[in-house]
């Protein structure tokens, strides 16, 4: 298998050291294996995506010495593929409409208030037919039915966090619950779009941060349900600040454009994130 991976930023802010580490990690793995690394622009969030941020991220990546085949895949132009995938899951009877708000879910689960990431959907709307979908409804995957339909599955990890072959089962999916696959504001949600996009780009190895490790059983499940090729995953460590927090786009002090303006070189960026300079 020829290694083919990707870097998939969202043009919703400036790239920082964490993005540089992810892009360089994917690029280095592809180059070492004689493979290729592609760029994808994840611009489904039309309310936050900005052309100036895309220009900035392309400039930053070029400055780092990374180049990509053109044209790149742009999510906002791939909506028909997401709709087709959702239609397939609908035909299989594996999705349902959901009208619950975050407040509804929080009240139903007595969950703490840290944010949406802490909420696991309790299945309030499970069993509603798609024919009864109303304006404003989200579309959720019936995870229990999906597991039964897919049969026995495993996924492969080559990163440092959990290398090996892992099962896709109820225990692995429990922290996610019945995830949202489509929403009225952005159409396809991340979990559906990323699986469809990786197949469209022929990605053999998904290189991304360890914060997405827990979503991988779901992504392997969606691949199987949609009849898409199986990927290999490689989850890398996260770049954190002095307090141990993952870097965010609002942290301008670590933005690549700021570091460039202060005189940093691409080699300096590699040293800052712990990557070899001479490959």
Phi and psi in degrees as GROMACS dihedral restraints (atoms count N, CA, C in turn):
[ dihedral_restraints ]
;  ai    aj    ak    al  type     phi  dphi    fc
    3     4     5     6     1   -82.1    20    10
    4     5     6     7     1   126.2    20    10
    6     7     8     9     1   -69.6    20    10
    7     8     9    10     1   127.5    20    10
    9    10    11    12     1  -135.9    20    10
   10    11    12    13     1   116.9    20    10
   12    13    14    15     1  -127.9    20    10
   13    14    15    16     1  -170.8    20    10
   15    16    17    18     1  -155.6    20    10
   16    17    18    19     1   161.4    20    10
   18    19    20    21     1  -120.4    20    10
   19    20    21    22     1   129.9    20    10
   21    22    23    24     1  -130.2    20    10
   22    23    24    25     1    75.9    20    10
   24    25    26    27     1   -80.7    20    10
   25    26    27    28     1   157.7    20    10
   27    28    29    30     1  -102.4    20    10
   28    29    30    31     1   132.2    20    10
   30    31    32    33     1   -81.2    20    10
   31    32    33    34     1    59.4    20    10
   33    34    35    36     1  -116.4    20    10
   34    35    36    37     1     9.9    20    10
   36    37    38    39     1   173.5    20    10
   37    38    39    40     1  -178.4    20    10
   39    40    41    42     1   -81.7    20    10
   40    41    42    43     1   144.2    20    10
   42    43    44    45     1   -69.9    20    10
   43    44    45    46     1   143.1    20    10
   45    46    47    48     1  -121.5    20    10
   46    47    48    49     1  -171.6    20    10
   48    49    50    51     1   -59.7    20    10
   49    50    51    52     1   -33.3    20    10
   51    52    53    54     1   -64.3    20    10
   52    53    54    55     1   -41.1    20    10
   54    55    56    57     1   -64.5    20    10
   55    56    57    58     1   -42.7    20    10
   57    58    59    60     1   -58.9    20    10
   58    59    60    61     1   -43.0    20    10
   60    61    62    63     1   -62.0    20    10
   61    62    63    64     1   -43.5    20    10
   63    64    65    66     1   -65.6    20    10
   64    65    66    67     1   -46.3    20    10
   66    67    68    69     1   -63.0    20    10
   67    68    69    70     1   -44.5    20    10
   69    70    71    72     1   -68.2    20    10
   70    71    72    73     1   -36.1    20    10
   72    73    74    75     1   -62.7    20    10
   73    74    75    76     1   -47.1    20    10
   75    76    77    78     1   -62.1    20    10
   76    77    78    79     1   -45.3    20    10
   78    79    80    81     1   -61.4    20    10
   79    80    81    82     1   -46.0    20    10
   81    82    83    84     1   -64.7    20    10
   82    83    84    85     1   -41.0    20    10
   84    85    86    87     1   -63.8    20    10
   85    86    87    88     1   -41.8    20    10
   87    88    89    90     1   -65.4    20    10
   88    89    90    91     1   -44.3    20    10
   90    91    92    93     1   -65.4    20    10
   91    92    93    94     1   -41.0    20    10
   93    94    95    96     1   -63.7    20    10
   94    95    96    97     1   -29.9    20    10
   96    97    98    99     1   -94.6    20    10
   97    98    99   100     1     2.1    20    10
   99   100   101   102     1    70.4    20    10
  100   101   102   103     1    26.1    20    10
  102   103   104   105     1  -104.1    20    10
  103   104   105   106     1  -151.0    20    10
  105   106   107   108     1  -140.6    20    10
  106   107   108   109     1   155.9    20    10
  108   109   110   111     1  -128.2    20    10
  109   110   111   112     1   128.4    20    10
  111   112   113   114     1  -108.2    20    10
  112   113   114   115     1   162.5    20    10
  114   115   116   117     1  -107.7    20    10
  115   116   117   118     1   141.9    20    10
  117   118   119   120     1  -132.9    20    10
  118   119   120   121     1   135.9    20    10
  120   121   122   123     1  -100.4    20    10
  121   122   123   124     1   111.2    20    10
  123   124   125   126     1   -92.3    20    10
  124   125   126   127     1    85.6    20    10
  126   127   128   129     1  -112.8    20    10
  127   128   129   130     1    31.3    20    10
  129   130   131   132     1   -66.5    20    10
  130   131   132   133     1   -28.4    20    10
  132   133   134   135     1   -81.2    20    10
  133   134   135   136     1    82.3    20    10
  135   136   137   138     1   -64.3    20    10
  136   137   138   139     1   -23.3    20    10
  138   139   140   141     1   -72.9    20    10
  139   140   141   142     1   -23.2    20    10
  141   142   143   144     1  -116.0    20    10
  142   143   144   145     1   -20.8    20    10
  144   145   146   147     1   -70.7    20    10
  145   146   147   148     1   139.2    20    10
  147   148   149   150     1  -134.7    20    10
  148   149   150   151     1   137.4    20    10
  150   151   152   153     1   -57.9    20    10
  151   152   153   154     1   -36.6    20    10
  153   154   155   156     1   -65.6    20    10
  154   155   156   157     1   -31.7    20    10
  156   157   158   159     1   -71.4    20    10
  157   158   159   160     1   -37.1    20    10
  159   160   161   162     1   -64.5    20    10
  160   161   162   163     1   -42.7    20    10
  162   163   164   165     1   -59.0    20    10
  163   164   165   166     1   -43.8    20    10
  165   166   167   168     1   -64.6    20    10
  166   167   168   169     1   -42.2    20    10
  168   169   170   171     1   -69.0    20    10
  169   170   171   172     1   -36.1    20    10
  171   172   173   174     1   -65.7    20    10
  172   173   174   175     1   -40.1    20    10
  174   175   176   177     1   -62.6    20    10
  175   176   177   178     1   -43.6    20    10
  177   178   179   180     1   -62.6    20    10
  178   179   180   181     1   -43.7    20    10
  180   181   182   183     1   -66.7    20    10
  181   182   183   184     1   -39.8    20    10
  183   184   185   186     1   -64.0    20    10
  184   185   186   187     1   -38.8    20    10
  186   187   188   189     1   -62.7    20    10
  187   188   189   190     1   -36.0    20    10
  189   190   191   192     1   -70.9    20    10
  190   191   192   193     1   -10.0    20    10
  192   193   194   195     1    93.6    20    10
  193   194   195   196     1    17.0    20    10
  195   196   197   198     1  -100.6    20    10
  196   197   198   199     1   133.5    20    10
  198   199   200   201     1  -129.0    20    10
  199   200   201   202     1   153.8    20    10
  201   202   203   204     1  -136.8    20    10
  202   203   204   205     1   148.5    20    10
  204   205   206   207     1   -63.8    20    10
  205   206   207   208     1   142.7    20    10
  207   208   209   210     1  -113.5    20    10
  208   209   210   211     1   152.9    20    10
  210   211   212   213     1   -77.2    20    10
  211   212   213   214     1   155.3    20    10
  213   214   215   216     1   -84.2    20    10
  214   215   216   217     1   158.2    20    10
  216   217   218   219     1   -75.5    20    10
  217   218   219   220     1   130.7    20    10
  219   220   221   222     1  -119.4    20    10
  220   221   222   223     1   122.1    20    10
  222   223   224   225     1   -58.1    20    10
  223   224   225   226     1   -37.5    20    10
  225   226   227   228     1   -63.9    20    10
  226   227   228   229     1   -15.3    20    10
  228   229   230   231     1  -104.4    20    10
  229   230   231   232     1     9.4    20    10
  231   232   233   234     1  -117.9    20    10
  232   233   234   235     1    22.7    20    10
  234   235   236   237     1   -63.8    20    10
  235   236   237   238     1   -34.3    20    10
  237   238   239   240     1   -63.3    20    10
  238   239   240   241     1   -35.5    20    10
  240   241   242   243     1   -67.6    20    10
  241   242   243   244     1   -38.1    20    10
  243   244   245   246     1   -67.0    20    10
  244   245   246   247     1   -40.4    20    10
  246   247   248   249     1   -63.3    20    10
  247   248   249   250     1   -40.3    20    10
  249   250   251   252     1   -64.2    20    10
  250   251   252   253     1   -40.4    20    10
  252   253   254   255     1   -63.9    20    10
  253   254   255   256     1   -42.1    20    10
  255   256   257   258     1   -65.7    20    10
  256   257   258   259     1   -37.4    20    10
  258   259   260   261     1   -61.8    20    10
  259   260   261   262     1   -39.3    20    10
  261   262   263   264     1   -64.8    20    10
  262   263   264   265     1   -44.7    20    10
  264   265   266   267     1   -65.3    20    10
  265   266   267   268     1   -34.2    20    10
  267   268   269   270     1   -65.4    20    10
  268   269   270   271     1   -44.8    20    10
  270   271   272   273     1   -62.5    20    10
  271   272   273   274     1   -29.4    20    10
  273   274   275   276     1   -81.1    20    10
  274   275   276   277     1    -6.7    20    10
  276   277   278   279     1    74.3    20    10
  277   278   279   280     1    30.3    20    10
  279   280   281   282     1  -108.8    20    10
  280   281   282   283     1     3.1    20    10
  282   283   284   285     1  -129.8    20    10
  283   284   285   286     1   160.9    20    10
  285   286   287   288     1  -150.3    20    10
  286   287   288   289     1   154.4    20    10
  288   289   290   291     1   -79.9    20    10
  289   290   291   292     1   148.3    20    10
  291   292   293   294     1  -137.2    20    10
  292   293   294   295     1   129.2    20    10
  294   295   296   297     1  -105.9    20    10
  295   296   297   298     1     5.1    20    10
  297   298   299   300     1   -71.3    20    10
  298   299   300   301     1   138.2    20    10
  300   301   302   303     1   -90.3    20    10
  301   302   303   304     1   170.3    20    10
  303   304   305   306     1   -61.2    20    10
  304   305   306   307     1   -36.4    20    10
  306   307   308   309     1   -64.3    20    10
  307   308   309   310     1   -39.5    20    10
  309   310   311   312     1   -61.0    20    10
  310   311   312   313     1   -44.7    20    10
  312   313   314   315     1   -66.1    20    10
  313   314   315   316     1   -42.6    20    10
  315   316   317   318     1   -61.4    20    10
  316   317   318   319     1   -42.3    20    10
  318   319   320   321     1   -67.0    20    10
  319   320   321   322     1   -37.6    20    10
  321   322   323   324     1   -72.4    20    10
  322   323   324   325     1   -29.1    20    10
  324   325   326   327     1  -103.0    20    10
  325   326   327   328     1    -8.6    20    10
  327   328   329   330     1    54.4    20    10
  328   329   330   331     1    37.4    20    10
  330   331   332   333     1   -75.7    20    10
  331   332   333   334     1   155.3    20    10
  333   334   335   336     1   -66.7    20    10
  334   335   336   337     1   172.9    20    10
  336   337   338   339     1   -99.9    20    10
  337   338   339   340     1    22.6    20    10
  339   340   341   342     1   -66.9    20    10
  340   341   342   343     1   -24.2    20    10
  342   343   344   345     1   142.3    20    10
  343   344   345   346     1   179.2    20    10
  345   346   347   348     1   -61.1    20    10
  346   347   348   349     1   -31.7    20    10
  348   349   350   351     1   -63.0    20    10
  349   350   351   352     1   -23.7    20    10
  351   352   353   354     1   -86.0    20    10
  352   353   354   355     1    -5.7    20    10
  354   355   356   357     1   -96.9    20    10
  355   356   357   358     1   124.3    20    10
  357   358   359   360     1  -105.9    20    10
  358   359   360   361     1   123.1    20    10
  360   361   362   363     1   -62.2    20    10
  361   362   363   364     1   130.1    20    10
  363   364   365   366     1   -83.6    20    10
  364   365   366   367     1     0.6    20    10
  366   367   368   369     1    86.0    20    10
  367   368   369   370     1    24.0    20    10
  369   370   371   372     1   -55.6    20    10
  370   371   372   373     1   -43.1    20    10
  372   373   374   375     1   -95.8    20    10
  373   374   375   376     1     0.9    20    10
  375   376   377   378     1   -57.2    20    10
  376   377   378   379     1   134.4    20    10
  378   379   380   381     1   102.3    20    10
  379   380   381   382     1   -14.7    20    10
  381   382   383   384     1   -67.2    20    10
  382   383   384   385     1   134.6    20    10
  384   385   386   387     1   -76.3    20    10
  385   386   387   388     1   147.4    20    10
  387   388   389   390     1   -63.2    20    10
  388   389   390   391     1   -25.3    20    10
  390   391   392   393     1   -63.7    20    10
  391   392   393   394     1   -21.3    20    10
  393   394   395   396     1   -96.4    20    10
  394   395   396   397     1    16.4    20    10
  396   397   398   399     1   -65.3    20    10
  397   398   399   400     1   136.2    20    10
  399   400   401   402     1  -113.5    20    10
  400   401   402   403     1   157.8    20    10
  402   403   404   405     1   -55.0    20    10
  403   404   405   406     1   133.6    20    10
  405   406   407   408     1    93.9    20    10
  406   407   408   409     1   -12.2    20    10
  408   409   410   411     1   -69.0    20    10
  409   410   411   412     1   146.5    20    10
  411   412   413   414     1   -91.1    20    10
  412   413   414   415     1   166.8    20    10
  414   415   416   417     1  -115.5    20    10
  415   416   417   418     1   124.6    20    10
  417   418   419   420     1  -114.0    20    10
  418   419   420   421     1   151.2    20    10
  420   421   422   423     1   -85.2    20    10
  421   422   423   424     1   130.3    20    10
  423   424   425   426     1   -79.8    20    10
  424   425   426   427     1    95.5    20    10
  426   427   428   429     1   -62.9    20    10
  427   428   429   430     1   -38.9    20    10
  429   430   431   432     1   -64.0    20    10
  430   431   432   433     1   -46.2    20    10
  432   433   434   435     1   -66.3    20    10
  433   434   435   436     1   -36.5    20    10
  435   436   437   438     1   -64.9    20    10
  436   437   438   439     1   -42.3    20    10
  438   439   440   441     1   -61.7    20    10
  439   440   441   442     1   -41.7    20    10
  441   442   443   444     1   -64.7    20    10
  442   443   444   445     1   -38.1    20    10
  444   445   446   447     1   -71.5    20    10
  445   446   447   448     1   -35.9    20    10
  447   448   449   450     1   -78.8    20    10
  448   449   450   451     1   -28.5    20    10
  450   451   452   453     1    78.7    20    10
  451   452   453   454     1  -162.1    20    10
  453   454   455   456     1   -73.1    20    10
  454   455   456   457     1   127.2    20    10
  456   457   458   459     1  -136.3    20    10
  457   458   459   460     1   155.2    20    10
  459   460   461   462     1  -138.5    20    10
  460   461   462   463     1   163.4    20    10
  462   463   464   465     1  -134.3    20    10
  463   464   465   466     1   154.5    20    10
  465   466   467   468     1  -113.1    20    10
  466   467   468   469     1   129.4    20    10
  468   469   470   471     1  -118.2    20    10
  469   470   471   472     1   132.8    20    10
  471   472   473   474     1  -113.9    20    10
  472   473   474   475     1    -2.1    20    10
  474   475   476   477     1   -78.0    20    10
  475   476   477   478     1   174.6    20    10
  477   478   479   480     1   -75.0    20    10
  478   479   480   481     1   -16.9    20    10
  480   481   482   483     1   -72.3    20    10
  481   482   483   484     1   -44.6    20    10
  483   484   485   486     1  -156.1    20    10
  484   485   486   487     1    62.6    20    10
  486   487   488   489     1   -63.3    20    10
  487   488   489   490     1   144.4    20    10
  489   490   491   492     1   131.9    20    10
  490   491   492   493     1  -168.0    20    10
  492   493   494   495     1  -109.0    20    10
  493   494   495   496     1   127.7    20    10
  495   496   497   498     1  -125.7    20    10
  496   497   498   499     1   147.0    20    10
  498   499   500   501     1   -78.6    20    10
  499   500   501   502     1   149.3    20    10
  501   502   503   504     1  -101.7    20    10
  502   503   504   505     1   103.3    20    10
  504   505   506   507     1  -143.7    20    10
  505   506   507   508     1  -178.5    20    10
  507   508   509   510     1   -61.0    20    10
  508   509   510   511     1   -37.8    20    10
  510   511   512   513     1   -65.2    20    10
  511   512   513   514     1   -40.3    20    10
  513   514   515   516     1   -68.4    20    10
  514   515   516   517     1   -31.1    20    10
  516   517   518   519     1   -93.4    20    10
  517   518   519   520     1   -12.2    20    10
  519   520   521   522     1   -55.7    20    10
  520   521   522   523     1   -40.5    20    10
  522   523   524   525     1   -66.4    20    10
  523   524   525   526     1   -15.4    20    10
  525   526   527   528     1   -96.8    20    10
  526   527   528   529     1   -35.4    20    10
  528   529   530   531     1    70.3    20    10
  529   530   531   532     1  -158.2    20    10
  531   532   533   534     1   -82.7    20    10
  532   533   534   535     1    92.3    20    10
  534   535   536   537     1   -71.6    20    10
  535   536   537   538     1   155.8    20    10
  537   538   539   540     1   -78.0    20    10
  538   539   540   541     1   129.7    20    10
  540   541   542   543     1  -105.2    20    10
  541   542   543   544     1   -19.2    20    10
  543   544   545   546     1  -153.2    20    10
  544   545   546   547     1   143.5    20    10
  546   547   548   549     1  -136.1    20    10
  547   548   549   550     1   154.8    20    10
  549   550   551   552     1   -64.3    20    10
  550   551   552   553     1   -31.0    20    10
  552   553   554   555     1   -78.9    20    10
  553   554   555   556     1   -33.0    20    10
  555   556   557   558     1  -128.8    20    10
  556   557   558   559     1    10.9    20    10
  558   559   560   561     1    69.9    20    10
  559   560   561   562     1  -120.7    20    10
  561   562   563   564     1   -65.2    20    10
  562   563   564   565     1   137.3    20    10
  564   565   566   567     1   -87.8    20    10
  565   566   567   568     1   170.3    20    10
  567   568   569   570     1   -52.8    20    10
  568   569   570   571     1   -48.7    20    10
  570   571   572   573     1   -60.8    20    10
  571   572   573   574     1   -38.7    20    10
  573   574   575   576     1   -75.3    20    10
  574   575   576   577     1   -46.4    20    10
  576   577   578   579     1   -61.4    20    10
  577   578   579   580     1   -43.0    20    10
  579   580   581   582     1   -65.5    20    10
  580   581   582   583     1   -35.9    20    10
  582   583   584   585     1   -70.0    20    10
  583   584   585   586     1   -44.1    20    10
  585   586   587   588     1   -64.8    20    10
  586   587   588   589     1   -42.7    20    10
  588   589   590   591     1   -63.6    20    10
  589   590   591   592     1   -44.1    20    10
  591   592   593   594     1   -62.1    20    10
  592   593   594   595     1   -38.6    20    10
  594   595   596   597     1   -67.7    20    10
  595   596   597   598     1   -40.8    20    10
  597   598   599   600     1   -62.7    20    10
  598   599   600   601     1   -33.1    20    10
  600   601   602   603     1   -92.6    20    10
  601   602   603   604     1     2.3    20    10
  603   604   605   606     1    65.4    20    10
  604   605   606   607     1    36.7    20    10
  606   607   608   609     1   -76.5    20    10
  607   608   609   610     1   120.6    20    10
  609   610   611   612     1   -89.4    20    10
  610   611   612   613     1   -33.4    20    10
  612   613   614   615     1  -127.9    20    10
  613   614   615   616     1   119.8    20    10
  615   616   617   618     1   -92.4    20    10
  616   617   618   619     1   112.8    20    10
  618   619   620   621     1  -105.9    20    10
  619   620   621   622     1   122.2    20    10
  621   622   623   624     1  -161.6    20    10
  622   623   624   625     1   176.5    20    10
  624   625   626   627     1   -72.6    20    10
  625   626   627   628     1   156.8    20    10
  627   628   629   630     1   -65.3    20    10
  628   629   630   631     1   -16.6    20    10
  630   631   632   633     1   -65.2    20    10
  631   632   633   634     1   -17.0    20    10
  633   634   635   636     1  -102.1    20    10
  634   635   636   637     1     6.1    20    10
  636   637   638   639     1   -57.0    20    10
  637   638   639   640     1   -43.0    20    10
  639   640   641   642     1   -67.3    20    10
  640   641   642   643     1   -18.7    20    10
  642   643   644   645     1   -84.9    20    10
  643   644   645   646     1   -11.2    20    10
  645   646   647   648     1   -64.1    20    10
  646   647   648   649     1   -40.5    20    10
  648   649   650   651     1   -57.0    20    10
  649   650   651   652     1   -37.9    20    10
  651   652   653   654     1   -64.6    20    10
  652   653   654   655     1   -43.0    20    10
  654   655   656   657     1   -66.3    20    10
  655   656   657   658     1   -37.2    20    10
  657   658   659   660     1   -65.7    20    10
  658   659   660   661     1   -39.6    20    10
  660   661   662   663     1   -60.6    20    10
  661   662   663   664     1   -45.4    20    10
  663   664   665   666     1   -64.4    20    10
  664   665   666   667     1   -38.4    20    10
  666   667   668   669     1   -56.1    20    10
  667   668   669   670     1   -47.4    20    10
  669   670   671   672     1   -64.2    20    10
  670   671   672   673     1   -44.4    20    10
  672   673   674   675     1   -65.2    20    10
  673   674   675   676     1   -32.9    20    10
  675   676   677   678     1   -92.2    20    10
  676   677   678   679     1     0.9    20    10
  678   679   680   681     1    69.1    20    10
  679   680   681   682     1    33.1    20    10
  681   682   683   684     1  -100.8    20    10
  682   683   684   685     1   155.8    20    10
  684   685   686   687     1   -62.6    20    10
  685   686   687   688     1   148.6    20    10
  687   688   689   690     1   -77.5    20    10
  688   689   690   691     1   134.7    20    10
  690   691   692   693     1   -95.1    20    10
  691   692   693   694     1   167.4    20    10
  693   694   695   696     1  -108.0    20    10
  694   695   696   697     1   139.2    20    10
  696   697   698   699     1  -109.7    20    10
  697   698   699   700     1   146.9    20    10
  699   700   701   702     1  -138.6    20    10
  700   701   702   703     1   105.1    20    10
  702   703   704   705     1   -99.2    20    10
  703   704   705   706     1   122.0    20    10
  705   706   707   708     1   -98.0    20    10
  706   707   708   709     1   165.2    20    10
  708   709   710   711     1   -63.7    20    10
  709   710   711   712     1   162.3    20    10
  711   712   713   714     1  -100.1    20    10
  712   713   714   715     1   147.7    20    10
  714   715   716   717     1   -89.3    20    10
  715   716   717   718     1   127.2    20    10
  717   718   719   720     1  -122.6    20    10
  718   719   720   721     1   160.8    20    10
  720   721   722   723     1   -84.2    20    10
  721   722   723   724     1  -175.9    20    10
  723   724   725   726     1   -62.3    20    10
  724   725   726   727     1   -24.7    20    10
  726   727   728   729     1   -88.7    20    10
  727   728   729   730     1     1.0    20    10
  729   730   731   732     1    87.7    20    10
  730   731   732   733     1     7.5    20    10
  732   733   734   735     1   -88.5    20    10
  733   734   735   736     1   143.0    20    10
  735   736   737   738     1   -62.4    20    10
  736   737   738   739     1   140.6    20    10
  738   739   740   741     1   -66.0    20    10
  739   740   741   742     1   146.3    20    10
  741   742   743   744     1  -124.7    20    10
  742   743   744   745     1   160.0    20    10
  744   745   746   747     1   -64.7    20    10
  745   746   747   748     1   -21.0    20    10
  747   748   749   750     1   -77.0    20    10
  748   749   750   751     1    -7.9    20    10
  750   751   752   753     1   -85.6    20    10
  751   752   753   754     1    81.3    20    10
  753   754   755   756     1   -63.9    20    10
  754   755   756   757     1   -25.3    20    10
  756   757   758   759     1   -63.1    20    10
  757   758   759   760     1   -25.7    20    10
  759   760   761   762     1  -108.6    20    10
  760   761   762   763     1    10.8    20    10
  762   763   764   765     1   -65.7    20    10
  763   764   765   766     1   140.8    20    10
  765   766   767   768     1   -61.1    20    10
  766   767   768   769     1   -37.0    20    10
  768   769   770   771     1   -64.1    20    10
  769   770   771   772     1   -35.9    20    10
  771   772   773   774     1   -68.0    20    10
  772   773   774   775     1   -45.3    20    10
  774   775   776   777     1   -64.1    20    10
  775   776   777   778     1   -37.9    20    10
  777   778   779   780     1   -61.9    20    10
  778   779   780   781     1   -45.8    20    10
  780   781   782   783     1   -63.1    20    10
  781   782   783   784     1   -27.3    20    10
  783   784   785   786     1   -85.1    20    10
  784   785   786   787     1     0.4    20    10
  786   787   788   789     1   102.6    20    10
  787   788   789   790     1     6.0    20    10
  789   790   791   792     1   -67.3    20    10
  790   791   792   793     1   150.3    20    10
  792   793   794   795     1  -107.6    20    10
  793   794   795   796     1   164.9    20    10
  795   796   797   798     1   -55.8    20    10
  796   797   798   799     1   -36.5    20    10
  798   799   800   801     1   -64.7    20    10
  799   800   801   802     1   -36.3    20    10
  801   802   803   804     1   -62.9    20    10
  802   803   804   805     1   -40.8    20    10
  804   805   806   807     1   -62.3    20    10
  805   806   807   808     1   -42.5    20    10
  807   808   809   810     1   -59.8    20    10
  808   809   810   811     1   -42.1    20    10
  810   811   812   813     1   -66.1    20    10
  811   812   813   814     1   -40.1    20    10
  813   814   815   816     1   -60.5    20    10
  814   815   816   817     1   -33.9    20    10
  816   817   818   819     1  -100.7    20    10
  817   818   819   820     1     5.3    20    10
  819   820   821   822     1    80.9    20    10
  820   821   822   823     1    27.6    20    10
  822   823   824   825     1  -105.4    20    10
  823   824   825   826     1   151.8    20    10
  825   826   827   828     1   -64.6    20    10
  826   827   828   829     1   142.8    20    10
  828   829   830   831     1   -87.6    20    10
  829   830   831   832     1   -42.8    20    10
  831   832   833   834     1  -102.0    20    10
  832   833   834   835     1   109.0    20    10
